[in-house]
C-alpha cells in the first residue's frame, strides 16, 4: 500500500470517528474536491516528484484540524500530519514542507512560492465548479450550526459575491486561464440571484405597502360611512321627537287656546312649535342629498376635482364614455388611489356639512326646549308677555 493510500484511509477513518456531523463543508468530501483540483493543477504545472508528493499529502491533511477545533485548524492539521508522517518514516524536511503548505491554506495567507500558489488554488477549486452554489450552501449550514451565524440566503449570496470579487484570486497561470472564466460565470449567477431576490423583495415590500394603503382607505371609508349613518340616525331621532311634540301641540294645546282662561298659554305654545319646526327644518337639511349635474369634463379629471366613484358625478353620462374613463383610471394603482383619495375627500366635505347642520339642529332644539320651559313657567306664574 502506497503512502497516499495509507493517508487516504487514515483521513477517511479520522473524519468518520472524530469529526462532528455539523461540519457539512469541511469534511472528507471537501478534501476529495481539493485533492482532485490539485491533481488537475499538477497535470499542467511542472514540479518535481517530491514536491508533487508533498502537495498531495498537504491537501489530504489541510483540514484535519477541524477534528480538534475550527479555530486555528491549520495548526492542528499540521500537528496531525507531523505525527502520522513521522510514524510512516517521512523525512523531517518533507514533513516541515508539508506543514508549511498546510499553514499556507489560511484564508488570509498570501502565497510566497509556486507550491503555496498551487495548494491555495486547489483549496478553492470548487469556486469554478458548476455546483458552487450547492457547495457554498453546505458552508452556510456549517457556519450556522457551528458558529451561530445568522445569515439569510440573500445575505449569504452577498457574502459570496463580495468574497469572489474582492477577496479571492487564483495564483497559478493555469487556474487563471481555465478556472477564472468558470468562476466569473458563478459570479454572474450570484449577481443574477441577488438581483432577482432584490426585485422579489421590492415587489413584496410594494405589495405590503399597497396592502397597508388598502387597509387605510378601507378603514377610513368605513368609518366615514358609519359616521354618516350615525348623523342620519341622530337627525331622524330629532325629526321624530319634534314631530311628536308638534302633533301633541296641535291636538291638545291649540284647541284650548281660544278660551280666554288659556290665553297665557298662547306664547309658550307657539314658542315650542316654532323651535320644533326650526329643528325639523335643520334636521331635514342635514340629511337632504345634494343634487349634482351627473356629468364631468376631462379638465375636471385632470385637476382631480371630480369624484369618479360617486354616482352623482356620472349618472347622466353615457355608459361607454364612463366605462372608457374608468378603464383609463384603473390601469395604474396610483390612479386608483387618487380616485379613492378624491372620494374620501368629498365624503369628508359631505360629513362636515352634515355634522355642522346637525350641531345647529341640536342647538336649536336645546334652546327651544329651554325657552319653552321658561315660557310655560312664567305663564303659569301669571307673568304676562
QUIFENHU-V274587 format. One record per pair of residues at least 12 apart in sequence whose C-alpha atoms are under 10 Angstrom apart, sorted by sequence separation. I is the first residue (numbers start at 1). GAP is how many residues later the second one is. If there is no record, write none. Layout:
BEGIN
<<I & GAP> <I & GAP>>
END
This chain:
BEGIN
<<15 & 12> <16 & 12> <62 & 12> <63 & 12> <64 & 12> <65 & 12> <68 & 12> <82 & 12> <83 & 12> <104 & 12> <105 & 12> <140 & 12> <253 & 12> <254 & 12> <257 & 12> <296 & 12> <15 & 13> <39 & 13> <42 & 13> <61 & 13> <62 & 13> <63 & 13> <64 & 13> <65 & 13> <67 & 13> <82 & 13> <85 & 13> <103 & 13> <104 & 13> <107 & 13> <140 & 13> <170 & 13> <253 & 13> <295 & 13> <326 & 13> <14 & 14> <38 & 14> <42 & 14> <62 & 14> <63 & 14> <64 & 14> <65 & 14> <81 & 14> <82 & 14> <101 & 14> <102 & 14> <105 & 14> <106 & 14> <169 & 14> <308 & 14> <12 & 15> <13 & 15> <61 & 15> <62 & 15> <63 & 15> <64 & 15> <65 & 15> <81 & 15> <100 & 15> <101 & 15> <104 & 15> <105 & 15> <254 & 15> <11 & 16> <12 & 16> <39 & 16> <61 & 16> <62 & 16> <64 & 16> <65 & 16> <82 & 16> <100 & 16> <101 & 16> <104 & 16> <105 & 16> <107 & 16> <137 & 16> <140 & 16> <253 & 16> <254 & 16> <294 & 16> <295 & 16> <11 & 17> <12 & 17> <38 & 17> <39 & 17> <60 & 17> <61 & 17> <64 & 17> <78 & 17> <81 & 17> <82 & 17> <101 & 17> <102 & 17> <105 & 17> <106 & 17> <140 & 17> <253 & 17> <294 & 17> <295 & 17> <296 & 17> <308 & 17> <309 & 17> <38 & 18> <61 & 18> <62 & 18> <78 & 18> <81 & 18> <97 & 18> <101 & 18> <102 & 18> <105 & 18> <165 & 18> <294 & 18> <295 & 18> <296 & 18> <308 & 18> <12 & 19> <58 & 19> <61 & 19> <62 & 19> <80 & 19> <101 & 19> <105 & 19> <137 & 19> <164 & 19> <165 & 19> <250 & 19> <292 & 19> <293 & 19> <294 & 19> <295 & 19> <8 & 20> <11 & 20> <35 & 20> <36 & 20> <58 & 20> <61 & 20> <78 & 20> <79 & 20> <136 & 20> <137 & 20> <164 & 20> <249 & 20> <292 & 20> <293 & 20> <294 & 20> <295 & 20> <296 & 20> <35 & 21> <38 & 21> <60 & 21> <61 & 21> <78 & 21> <81 & 21> <136 & 21> <249 & 21> <291 & 21> <292 & 21> <293 & 21> <294 & 21> <295 & 21> <296 & 21> <308 & 21> <34 & 22> <35 & 22> <37 & 22> <77 & 22> <78 & 22> <164 & 22> <165 & 22> <290 & 22> <291 & 22> <292 & 22> <293 & 22> <294 & 22> <295 & 22> <8 & 23> <35 & 23> <36 & 23> <58 & 23> <61 & 23> <78 & 23> <79 & 23> <164 & 23> <246 & 23> <249 & 23> <250 & 23> <292 & 23> <293 & 23> <294 & 23> <295 & 23> <8 & 24> <35 & 24> <57 & 24> <75 & 24> <78 & 24> <133 & 24> <136 & 24> <163 & 24> <246 & 24> <249 & 24> <292 & 24> <293 & 24> <301 & 24> <34 & 25> <35 & 25> <74 & 25> <75 & 25> <77 & 25> <78 & 25> <161 & 25> <162 & 25> <248 & 25> <33 & 26> <34 & 26> <74 & 26> <76 & 26> <77 & 26> <160 & 26> <161 & 26> <164 & 26> <246 & 26> <247 & 26> <296 & 26> <32 & 27> <74 & 27> <75 & 27> <76 & 27> <133 & 27> <160 & 27> <161 & 27> <245 & 27> <246 & 27> <295 & 27> <298 & 27> <309 & 27> <31 & 28> <32 & 28> <34 & 28> <57 & 28> <74 & 28> <75 & 28> <161 & 28> <245 & 28> <246 & 28> <301 & 28> <31 & 29> <73 & 29> <74 & 29> <161 & 29> <246 & 29> <30 & 30> <31 & 30> <73 & 30> <74 & 30> <157 & 30> <160 & 30> <161 & 30> <242 & 30> <243 & 30> <246 & 30> <309 & 30> <31 & 31> <72 & 31> <74 & 31> <75 & 31> <160 & 31> <242 & 31> <245 & 31> <246 & 31> <307 & 31> <308 & 31> <309 & 31> <28 & 32> <31 & 32> <74 & 32> <158 & 32> <244 & 32> <245 & 32> <307 & 32> <308 & 32> <310 & 32> <30 & 33> <31 & 33> <73 & 33> <157 & 33> <158 & 33> <161 & 33> <242 & 33> <243 & 33> <306 & 33> <307 & 33> <309 & 33> <310 & 33> <72 & 34> <157 & 34> <242 & 34> <243 & 34> <304 & 34> <307 & 34> <308 & 34> <309 & 34> <28 & 35> <158 & 35> <241 & 35> <242 & 35> <304 & 35> <307 & 35> <308 & 35> <309 & 35> <27 & 36> <28 & 36> <62 & 36> <154 & 36> <157 & 36> <158 & 36> <242 & 36> <243 & 36> <306 & 36> <307 & 36> <310 & 36> <26 & 37> <27 & 37> <58 & 37> <61 & 37> <62 & 37> <127 & 37> <157 & 37> <239 & 37> <242 & 37> <243 & 37> <304 & 37> <305 & 37> <306 & 37> <307 & 37> <310 & 37> <26 & 38> <57 & 38> <61 & 38> <64 & 38> <156 & 38> <238 & 38> <239 & 38> <241 & 38> <242 & 38> <301 & 38> <304 & 38> <307 & 38> <26 & 39> <27 & 39> <58 & 39> <59 & 39> <62 & 39> <63 & 39> <154 & 39> <155 & 39> <241 & 39> <307 & 39> <26 & 40> <27 & 40> <54 & 40> <58 & 40> <61 & 40> <62 & 40> <154 & 40> <157 & 40> <239 & 40> <240 & 40> <306 & 40> <307 & 40> <26 & 41> <53 & 41> <54 & 41> <57 & 41> <58 & 41> <61 & 41> <62 & 41> <127 & 41> <153 & 41> <154 & 41> <238 & 41> <239 & 41> <305 & 41> <54 & 42> <55 & 42> <56 & 42> <57 & 42> <58 & 42> <59 & 42> <60 & 42> <62 & 42> <63 & 42> <238 & 42> <239 & 42> <23 & 43> <51 & 43> <54 & 43> <55 & 43> <58 & 43> <59 & 43> <62 & 43> <154 & 43> <239 & 43> <23 & 44> <26 & 44> <50 & 44> <54 & 44> <57 & 44> <58 & 44> <62 & 44> <124 & 44> <153 & 44> <154 & 44> <235 & 44> <236 & 44> <238 & 44> <239 & 44> <19 & 45> <53 & 45> <54 & 45> <57 & 45> <58 & 45> <124 & 45> <125 & 45> <235 & 45> <238 & 45> <239 & 45> <18 & 46> <19 & 46> <20 & 46> <51 & 46> <55 & 46> <58 & 46> <59 & 46> <124 & 46> <237 & 46> <238 & 46> <19 & 47> <20 & 47> <23 & 47> <51 & 47> <54 & 47> <55 & 47> <58 & 47> <121 & 47> <128 & 47> <235 & 47> <236 & 47> <12 & 48> <15 & 48> <18 & 48> <19 & 48> <20 & 48> <121 & 48> <122 & 48> <235 & 48> <236 & 48> <4 & 49> <7 & 49> <8 & 49> <11 & 49> <15 & 49> <18 & 49> <19 & 49> <120 & 49> <121 & 49> <234 & 49> <235 & 49> <3 & 50> <7 & 50> <10 & 50> <11 & 50> <14 & 50> <17 & 50> <18 & 50> <19 & 50> <120 & 50> <121 & 50> <122 & 50> <125 & 50> <128 & 50> <129 & 50> <235 & 50> <10 & 51> <15 & 51> <16 & 51> <120 & 51> <121 & 51> <128 & 51> <132 & 51> <232 & 51> <235 & 51> <236 & 51> <4 & 52> <8 & 52> <11 & 52> <15 & 52> <118 & 52> <119 & 52> <120 & 52> <127 & 52> <128 & 52> <130 & 52> <231 & 52> <232 & 52> <235 & 52> <4 & 53> <7 & 53> <8 & 53> <11 & 53> <14 & 53> <117 & 53> <118 & 53> <119 & 53> <121 & 53> <122 & 53> <126 & 53> <127 & 53> <128 & 53> <129 & 53> <130 & 53> <133 & 53> <3 & 54> <7 & 54> <117 & 54> <118 & 54> <121 & 54> <125 & 54> <128 & 54> <129 & 54> <132 & 54> <232 & 54> <233 & 54> <116 & 55> <117 & 55> <118 & 55> <121 & 55> <124 & 55> <125 & 55> <127 & 55> <128 & 55> <130 & 55> <131 & 55> <231 & 55> <232 & 55> <4 & 56> <116 & 56> <117 & 56> <118 & 56> <126 & 56> <127 & 56> <128 & 56> <129 & 56> <130 & 56> <133 & 56> <231 & 56> <232 & 56> <62 & 57> <114 & 57> <115 & 57> <118 & 57> <126 & 57> <127 & 57> <128 & 57> <129 & 57> <133 & 57> <114 & 58> <117 & 58> <121 & 58> <125 & 58> <127 & 58> <128 & 58> <229 & 58> <108 & 59> <127 & 59> <128 & 59> <228 & 59> <55 & 60> <59 & 60> <63 & 60> <107 & 60> <108 & 60> <111 & 60> <127 & 60> <290 & 60> <54 & 61> <55 & 61> <58 & 61> <59 & 61> <62 & 61> <107 & 61> <110 & 61> <289 & 61> <52 & 63> <55 & 63> <56 & 63> <59 & 63> <51 & 64> <55 & 64> <59 & 64> <286 & 64> <286 & 65> <289 & 65> <52 & 66> <287 & 66> <288 & 66> <47 & 67> <55 & 67> <286 & 67> <287 & 67> <47 & 68> <285 & 68> <286 & 68> <287 & 68> <45 & 69> <285 & 69> <286 & 69> <286 & 70> <287 & 70> <283 & 71> <286 & 71> <287 & 71> <282 & 72> <285 & 72> <286 & 72> <45 & 73> <284 & 73> <285 & 73> <286 & 73> <7 & 74> <10 & 74> <283 & 74> <284 & 74> <286 & 74> <282 & 75> <283 & 75> <286 & 75> <42 & 76> <70 & 76> <282 & 76> <283 & 76> <285 & 76> <7 & 77> <41 & 77> <70 & 77> <282 & 77> <283 & 77> <284 & 77> <7 & 78> <41 & 78> <282 & 78> <283 & 78> <279 & 79> <282 & 79> <283 & 79> <38 & 80> <41 & 80> <42 & 80> <281 & 80> <282 & 80> <7 & 81> <37 & 81> <38 & 81> <41 & 81> <279 & 81> <280 & 81> <3 & 82> <6 & 82> <37 & 82> <38 & 82> <40 & 82> <279 & 82> <282 & 82> <38 & 83> <39 & 83> <278 & 83> <279 & 83> <282 & 83> <35 & 84> <37 & 84> <38 & 84> <41 & 84> <279 & 84> <280 & 84> <3 & 85> <34 & 85> <37 & 85> <38 & 85> <40 & 85> <276 & 85> <279 & 85> <280 & 85> <34 & 86> <36 & 86> <37 & 86> <275 & 86> <278 & 86> <279 & 86> <3 & 87> <34 & 87> <35 & 87> <36 & 87> <37 & 87> <38 & 87> <277 & 87> <278 & 87> <279 & 87> <34 & 88> <35 & 88> <37 & 88> <276 & 88> <277 & 88> <33 & 89> <34 & 89> <36 & 89> <37 & 89> <275 & 89> <276 & 89> <279 & 89> <33 & 90> <34 & 90> <35 & 90> <36 & 90> <275 & 90> <278 & 90> <33 & 91> <34 & 91> <275 & 91> <31 & 92> <33 & 92> <34 & 92> <275 & 92> <276 & 92> <30 & 93> <33 & 93> <272 & 93> <275 & 93> <276 & 93> <274 & 94> <275 & 94> <273 & 95> <30 & 96> <272 & 96> <275 & 96> <271 & 97> <272 & 97> <275 & 97> <271 & 98> <272 & 98> <274 & 98> <272 & 99> <273 & 99> <271 & 100> <272 & 100> <271 & 101> <272 & 101> <270 & 102> <271 & 102> <268 & 103> <269 & 103> <272 & 103> <268 & 104> <269 & 104> <271 & 104> <272 & 104> <30 & 105> <267 & 105> <268 & 105> <271 & 105> <268 & 106> <269 & 106> <268 & 107> <269 & 107> <267 & 108> <268 & 108> <266 & 109> <267 & 109> <268 & 109> <25 & 110> <265 & 110> <266 & 110> <268 & 110> <24 & 111> <25 & 111> <264 & 111> <265 & 111> <268 & 111> <25 & 112> <26 & 112> <264 & 112> <267 & 112> <24 & 113> <25 & 113> <26 & 113> <265 & 113> <266 & 113> <24 & 114> <25 & 114> <264 & 114> <265 & 114> <23 & 115> <24 & 115> <25 & 115> <264 & 115> <265 & 115> <23 & 116> <24 & 116> <25 & 116> <26 & 116> <263 & 116> <264 & 116> <24 & 117> <25 & 117> <262 & 117> <264 & 117> <267 & 117> <268 & 117> <23 & 118> <24 & 118> <25 & 118> <262 & 118> <264 & 118> <267 & 118> <22 & 119> <23 & 119> <24 & 119> <221 & 119> <228 & 119> <235 & 119> <264 & 119> <266 & 119> <22 & 120> <23 & 120> <217 & 120> <221 & 120> <224 & 120> <228 & 120> <231 & 120> <235 & 120> <238 & 120> <264 & 120> <21 & 121> <22 & 121> <24 & 121> <263 & 121> <264 & 121> <22 & 122> <23 & 122> <24 & 122> <218 & 122> <221 & 122> <225 & 122> <228 & 122> <232 & 122> <235 & 122> <22 & 123> <23 & 123> <210 & 123> <214 & 123> <217 & 123> <221 & 123> <224 & 123> <225 & 123> <228 & 123> <231 & 123> <232 & 123> <235 & 123> <238 & 123> <242 & 123> <21 & 124> <22 & 124> <210 & 124> <213 & 124> <217 & 124> <220 & 124> <221 & 124> <224 & 124> <227 & 124> <228 & 124> <231 & 124> <234 & 124> <235 & 124> <238 & 124> <230 & 125> <20 & 126> <214 & 126> <221 & 126> <224 & 126> <225 & 126> <228 & 126> <231 & 126> <232 & 126> <235 & 126> <45 & 127> <210 & 127> <217 & 127> <221 & 127> <224 & 127> <227 & 127> <228 & 127> <231 & 127> <235 & 127> <238 & 127> <45 & 128> <227 & 128> <231 & 128> <234 & 128> <44 & 129> <45 & 129> <44 & 130> <41 & 131> <44 & 131> <41 & 132> <42 & 132> <41 & 133> <40 & 134> <41 & 134> <40 & 135> <37 & 138>>
END
